[in-house]
Amino acid sequence: MSELMQVFLNEFYVHHIRNSPYHTQSNVACERFSCTHKTMIRSLLDRFPDSWDTALTWVLLAYREVPVETLGCSSFELMFGRIAPGALQLVKSAWLQETDLSTAK
């Protein structure tokens, strides 16, 4: 580990936990994301067998925008402190405000 990284970790009181790349059980959050991401990609393969890779950006946006059940908020909201202004948010705000989207210019 570099000296700069050690200073950063000490300055912000971060306890760095190292794990082996061959012992995946020690990094559960990363493994859970990988499993979910693979499932989302597999669902794209059924509908778009030759162009699934072009939709990866949208898959990641969907993953980041949906609230996590245990946290009660999305990963986008945790990172930026606001709700993601995506398609789901637009539909939700339209339903809550009962706005007619067909007249919007």
N, C-alpha and C positions, 0 to 999 in steps of 0.2 A: 504494500500500500504506500502511496506517495506521502511525502511529508505534508503537502498541501491538504490532502484529504484527511490526514490525521488531525491537523489544526482545525479544519472545518468541523469534523465530528466532535472534537473536544469543545469547541466554541459554542456549539448548539446542543450540547449534552446528549448526543446520539450514541447509543450503544450499538456498535456494528456487530452483526452476527454473520459469520462466514459459514458457507455450506459447500459441500462437495458437488460438483456437477453430476456425479454418478449416484448421488443419494437424493433422489427427487422428493422423497417424503419430507425433507427438511424445508422445502419451499412450497408449502401447500397452496398459497394464494396464486402463485405463478402457474402451478399445475392445474388449478381449477379454471383459470382463464384459458389456458391452452385447450382444455377439454371442451369448454363452451365455444371457443372460437372454431375448433375443428367441427363441432356439430353444426354451427351456423354455415360454415363453408360447404359441408356435405349437403345441406338443404339447397344450396345454390347449384350444386352439381346436377341435381335432378332437373331443374328448369333451364339452366344455362351450361350445358356440358362443355362448350368450347370457349366461353367467355366469362367464367366465374371470377377470374383474377381482376377483371375491370370493376367488379362490384365490391372489392375488398374495402374500399373507403367507406361505402355505405354500410357495410356490415359492422365496421368499427364504430361508426357514428351511432348506429342502433344500439350497440353494446354500451357505449358511453352515456347515451341519453336515457336509458331505462333505469328507474330507481332500483337499488338493491334492497331486497326485502328486509334484511337484518339491519341495514343502516337507515333506511327510510329516505334516502336521497341517491341521486345518480353520481357516478364518478366525475362527470363534467361539473356538477354542482359542488362537489368537494374540492375540485381543483380551482375553479374560477369564482366560486361564491355566488353563482346565479344559475338559473335554470337554462338549459341549452335551448337556443332559439331555433329548434328544428321543426320538422313537419308535425311530430306528435304534439309539441307545445302549441303550434298554430291551431290545430284541431281542438285541443283541450281549451284554449282560451276562447275559441269561437263558440264552443258548447257552453262554457261558463258565462260568457257575456251575451250569449244568444245573438251574435253578430251575423248578419247575412253576408257571407263571403262573395256571393255572386254580384253584389252591387259595389264591391270595393274596387277602387281604381288604382 
